[in-house]
Amino acid sequence: MSNKRALIIKDDRATVIFKGEYLQISLHSVEQIIGFKQISGCYFNQNMTLDIKTAIRISQKVPLVFINKHGTFTAQLIVGENL
């Protein structure tokens, strides 16, 4: 049985940094590190500031979906291995 869970970030003020095998997430002066081994997919607020290089790197590891403030899917980035 897999222990992977969806990573959902609804707050557009969050900062996400790609660190190879994990993501570093900062919000309200709180920093978390989450490994890709624990993530089944990333669901990020569509208004978050996320550079294209970071988005592509994440989408090569796990599905990357953009959501609005209500959690409704608005877009998905599919690159490389997720095709």
C-alpha positions as CSV (number, residue, x, y, z in Angstrom):
1,M,0.0,0.0,0.0
2,S,1.3,3.5,-0.9
3,N,1.6,6.2,1.7
4,K,1.7,8.9,-1.0
5,R,-0.6,11.9,-0.6
6,A,-1.6,14.9,-2.7
7,L,0.2,18.1,-1.9
8,I,-2.4,20.9,-2.1
9,I,-1.4,24.5,-1.7
10,K,-4.4,26.9,-1.9
11,D,-2.6,30.0,-0.6
12,D,-1.0,32.0,-3.5
13,R,1.5,33.5,-1.1
14,A,3.4,30.2,-0.7
15,T,6.9,29.8,-2.1
16,V,8.0,26.5,-3.6
17,I,11.6,25.7,-4.3
18,F,12.6,22.5,-6.2
19,K,15.5,20.7,-4.4
20,G,16.0,17.6,-6.5
21,E,14.3,14.8,-4.5
22,Y,12.1,17.1,-2.3
23,L,10.3,20.5,-2.3
24,Q,11.0,23.3,0.1
25,I,7.7,25.1,0.9
26,S,7.5,28.4,2.8
27,L,4.4,30.2,4.0
28,H,3.9,32.7,6.8
29,S,7.5,32.2,8.0
30,V,7.0,28.5,8.3
31,E,9.2,26.2,6.2
32,Q,8.4,22.6,5.3
33,I,10.4,20.0,3.3
34,I,8.4,17.3,1.6
35,G,10.1,14.5,-0.4
36,F,8.7,13.4,-3.7
37,K,8.5,9.8,-2.3
38,Q,5.6,11.1,-0.2
39,I,3.8,13.1,-2.9
40,S,1.2,11.5,-5.4
41,G,0.6,14.9,-7.1
42,C,0.9,18.6,-6.6
43,Y,-2.1,20.9,-6.7
44,F,-1.0,24.6,-6.6
45,N,-3.0,27.8,-6.6
46,Q,-3.0,29.2,-10.1
47,N,-2.0,32.6,-8.8
48,M,1.2,31.4,-7.1
49,T,4.5,32.7,-8.4
50,L,6.2,29.6,-9.9
51,D,8.9,29.9,-12.5
52,I,8.6,27.7,-15.6
53,K,11.8,25.8,-14.8
54,T,10.5,24.8,-11.4
55,A,7.1,23.8,-12.8
56,I,8.7,21.6,-15.4
57,R,11.0,19.9,-12.9
58,I,8.1,19.2,-10.5
59,S,5.9,17.9,-13.4
60,Q,8.7,15.4,-14.3
61,K,8.5,13.9,-10.8
62,V,4.7,14.0,-10.1
63,P,1.6,15.3,-11.8
64,L,1.3,19.1,-11.5
65,V,-2.2,20.6,-11.5
66,F,-3.2,24.2,-11.0
67,I,-6.3,25.0,-9.0
68,N,-8.3,28.1,-8.2
69,K,-9.0,29.4,-4.7
70,H,-11.9,27.0,-4.4
71,G,-9.9,23.9,-5.4
72,T,-11.3,23.5,-8.9
73,F,-8.8,22.3,-11.5
74,T,-7.9,25.0,-14.0
75,A,-4.8,23.6,-15.8
76,Q,-2.3,20.7,-15.7
77,L,1.3,20.8,-16.8
78,I,2.4,17.6,-18.5
79,V,6.0,17.2,-19.5
80,G,8.3,14.3,-20.4
81,E,7.7,11.2,-18.3
82,N,4.1,12.0,-17.3
83,L,3.0,11.9,-21.0
